[in-house]
Amino acid sequence: MCKKNYKIGVFDSGLGGITVLKRLLKDLPYEEYIYYGDSGNAPYGSGKTKEEIQDLCTKIMDFLIENNCKVVVIACNTATVAALEYLKERYSIPIIGIVDSGAKIAIQNSSLKKVAVFSTEFTANSDAYKNKIQKYDRDFEVTQIACIEFCPMIEKGWETFDNNQEILGKYINRIPNDVDSLVLGCTHYPIIEDYIKKKFNRVILDPAVGVSLELKKLLEDLDIRNDNKIKKKPIFFITGELDKFKPTAEKFLGEEIEIYRIPK
């Protein structure tokens, strides 16, 4: 039986999951978090098979369970698509993905029922968002756009690329004019949301909001919400270069982080 003072595990292929973690820290500040960023094996969304992603996620799950996690949040759309159901069959602890929350928030915020989704190539090719949104409302039109360069550029430092505006504009131009909402279907993308807003002046949606609500309900339903009213800083474990991850994470979260490098 999981104990209330056990941790929440949050993992991603790299930096992206910090956008979800930031929301969780705001909404559930008294939980204790472990973050696993698999930067050493990034990107997940281009060049990896479903089976390869499942193997990587299995290794991460084992690590998080060994470190006393009571719930795991897959803060990665690609990993959710490739491995959520696979992991649920293998592990007994609750696991939350992000795509379902992204679909629900799209339905709630698109009055025209026409949305676009920025995502990795793997997520776009899987039709994950289109299938999930149309499962809830078949009248929705969903345009899925694979932003292949985004993740590697964000991991290395978006601001350091002279052509970042050109790359961003290329994908913004693929959004149909009659779309009223854009789902950031990769957790890396909220890191550059301010850049996106300058070129896309309609509604921009971050699925992290829905993930946080789902986690809160799960903890309460299972009666495993932490009773301690003490805030603890999350601990970060990264398989890639710390000097690339740490400054971006600290800037986004607004505080210094405790971080360790582990083998990939």
C-alpha positions in Angstrom: 0.0 0.0 0.0 1.4 3.4 -1.0 1.8 5.8 1.9 0.6 9.4 1.9 4.1 10.7 2.4 5.5 8.8 -0.6 6.5 10.9 -3.6 4.9 11.9 -6.9 7.1 10.8 -9.9 7.1 13.1 -12.9 9.0 12.2 -16.1 9.7 13.4 -19.5 12.2 12.9 -22.4 14.0 16.0 -21.1 13.1 19.6 -20.1 9.4 19.6 -21.2 7.9 18.0 -18.1 9.0 21.0 -16.0 6.0 22.8 -17.5 3.8 20.2 -15.9 5.8 20.1 -12.7 5.4 23.9 -12.3 1.6 23.5 -12.4 1.7 20.6 -9.9 3.8 22.6 -7.5 1.3 25.4 -7.7 -1.8 23.3 -7.2 -0.4 20.6 -4.9 2.4 22.3 -3.1 2.7 19.9 -0.1 3.4 16.8 -2.2 7.0 15.7 -2.6 8.2 15.4 -6.2 10.9 13.5 -8.1 11.6 14.6 -11.6 13.3 12.3 -14.1 14.4 14.0 -17.3 15.7 11.6 -19.9 17.7 14.2 -21.9 20.4 11.7 -22.7 18.0 9.7 -24.8 16.1 12.7 -26.2 14.3 13.3 -28.4 11.6 10.6 -28.0 9.3 12.1 -30.7 11.6 11.6 -33.8 13.6 8.6 -34.7 12.5 6.2 -32.0 10.1 3.2 -32.3 7.2 2.6 -30.0 9.0 -0.3 -28.5 12.2 1.7 -27.8 10.1 4.4 -26.0 8.4 1.7 -24.0 11.7 0.3 -22.9 13.0 3.7 -21.8 9.8 4.4 -19.9 10.0 1.0 -18.1 13.5 1.9 -16.9 12.2 5.2 -15.6 9.3 3.6 -13.9 11.6 1.2 -12.1 13.7 4.1 -10.9 10.7 6.1 -9.6 9.2 3.1 -7.8 12.6 2.3 -6.2 12.5 5.9 -4.9 9.1 5.4 -3.2 6.7 7.1 -5.6 3.0 6.5 -5.0 1.8 8.0 -8.4 3.7 8.6 -11.6 2.8 11.4 -14.0 4.0 10.9 -17.6 4.7 14.6 -18.4 5.4 13.8 -22.0 2.9 13.5 -24.8 5.0 11.1 -26.9 5.6 8.8 -24.0 2.0 8.9 -23.1 1.0 7.8 -26.6 3.6 5.1 -26.9 3.7 3.7 -23.4 0.8 4.7 -21.1 -1.3 1.5 -21.5 1.8 -0.6 -21.7 3.0 0.7 -18.3 -0.4 0.4 -16.7 -0.4 -3.3 -17.5 3.0 -3.8 -16.0 2.8 -1.7 -12.8 0.3 -1.5 -10.0 0.7 2.1 -8.9 -1.5 4.8 -10.6 0.0 6.3 -13.8 -1.4 9.5 -15.3 -0.8 10.5 -19.0 -1.3 13.9 -20.6 -3.1 13.4 -23.9 -6.5 12.9 -22.4 -6.3 16.1 -20.5 -5.2 17.9 -23.6 -8.2 16.6 -25.5 -10.6 17.7 -22.8 -9.2 21.2 -22.5 -9.4 21.6 -26.3 -13.1 20.6 -26.3 -13.8 23.0 -23.4 -12.1 26.0 -25.1 -12.9 25.8 -28.8 -16.3 27.3 -29.6 -15.8 26.7 -33.4 -14.8 23.1 -32.8 -11.7 23.6 -34.9 -8.4 23.2 -33.2 -4.7 22.7 -34.1 -2.2 20.7 -32.2 1.5 21.3 -32.1 3.3 18.1 -31.2 6.3 15.8 -32.0 6.4 13.8 -35.1 5.5 10.6 -33.2 2.5 12.1 -31.5 1.2 13.7 -34.8 1.7 10.5 -36.8 -0.2 8.5 -34.2 -3.4 10.7 -34.6 -3.5 10.6 -30.8 -5.1 14.0 -30.3 -7.4 13.7 -33.2 -8.7 10.3 -32.1 -9.1 11.4 -28.5 -10.8 14.7 -29.2 -13.2 13.0 -31.7 -13.9 10.3 -29.2 -15.5 12.9 -27.0 -17.0 15.0 -29.8 -16.9 13.6 -33.4 -17.8 17.1 -34.8 -14.4 18.5 -34.0 -11.9 19.2 -36.8 -8.3 18.6 -35.6 -5.2 19.8 -37.5 -2.1 18.0 -36.2 1.2 19.7 -36.9 4.6 17.9 -36.2 7.1 20.6 -35.1 10.2 18.5 -35.6 12.8 21.1 -34.7 11.2 22.4 -31.5 12.3 19.8 -28.9 16.0 19.7 -29.8 16.1 23.5 -30.0 14.4 23.9 -26.6 16.7 21.3 -25.0 19.8 23.2 -26.3 18.4 26.7 -25.6 15.8 28.2 -27.8 17.2 31.7 -27.5 20.6 30.6 -28.9 19.2 29.8 -32.3 19.3 32.7 -34.8 16.6 31.1 -36.9 14.1 30.3 -34.1 11.6 32.9 -35.5 11.9 31.4 -39.0 11.3 27.9 -37.7 8.4 29.0 -35.5 6.8 30.9 -38.4 7.0 27.9 -40.6 4.7 25.9 -38.3 2.4 28.8 -37.4 1.7 29.2 -41.1 0.5 25.6 -41.2 -2.4 26.4 -38.8 -5.7 26.9 -40.8 -7.2 30.4 -40.6 -10.5 29.1 -39.2 -8.9 27.4 -36.2 -9.7 29.2 -32.9 -7.4 27.2 -30.5 -3.9 25.8 -30.4 -3.1 22.9 -28.1 0.5 22.6 -27.1 0.7 18.9 -27.5 4.3 18.6 -26.3 5.3 19.6 -22.8 8.4 21.3 -24.1 6.4 23.9 -26.0 5.0 26.0 -23.1 8.7 26.9 -22.5 8.4 29.0 -25.7 4.8 30.0 -25.3 5.6 33.7 -25.2 7.3 33.4 -28.6 4.2 31.5 -30.0 1.8 34.2 -28.6 3.6 36.8 -30.7 2.7 35.0 -33.9 -0.6 33.3 -32.9 -3.1 35.7 -31.3 -5.9 33.1 -30.7 -6.3 30.8 -27.7 -3.3 28.7 -26.7 -4.0 25.7 -24.5 -1.6 23.9 -22.0 -2.8 20.4 -21.0 -0.9 20.6 -17.7 -3.9 22.3 -16.1 -6.0 19.2 -16.7 -3.2 16.9 -15.5 -3.1 18.8 -12.2 -6.8 18.4 -11.7 -6.7 14.7 -12.5 -3.8 14.1 -10.1 -5.6 16.0 -7.3 -8.8 14.0 -7.7 -6.8 10.7 -7.9 -4.9 11.5 -4.6 -8.2 12.3 -2.9 -10.1 9.3 -4.2 -7.3 7.0 -3.1 -6.9 8.9 0.2 -3.1 9.2 -0.4 -2.8 13.0 -0.5 0.0 14.2 1.7 -1.2 15.4 5.1 2.0 17.3 5.9 1.8 21.1 5.4 5.5 21.4 4.6 6.8 22.4 1.2 9.7 20.4 -0.1 11.7 21.2 -3.2 11.5 18.7 -6.0 14.6 16.6 -6.7 15.8 16.3 -10.3 17.5 13.3 -11.9 18.8 13.9 -15.5 20.4 11.5 -17.9 21.8 14.3 -20.1 24.0 17.4 -19.6 23.3 19.3 -16.5 24.7 22.6 -17.9 22.0 22.6 -20.5 19.1 21.5 -18.4 19.7 23.4 -15.1 19.7 27.0 -16.3 16.5 26.6 -18.4 14.7 24.7 -15.6 15.6 27.3 -13.0 14.6 30.2 -15.2 11.2 28.6 -15.9 10.5 27.5 -12.3 11.9 30.7 -10.8 14.2 29.0 -8.3 17.4 27.0 -7.9 17.0 23.3 -8.2 18.6 20.2 -6.6 19.8 18.1 -9.6 21.8 15.0 -10.1 23.1 13.3 -13.3 22.4 9.6 -13.6 23.3 7.0 -16.3 21.1 6.9 -19.4 
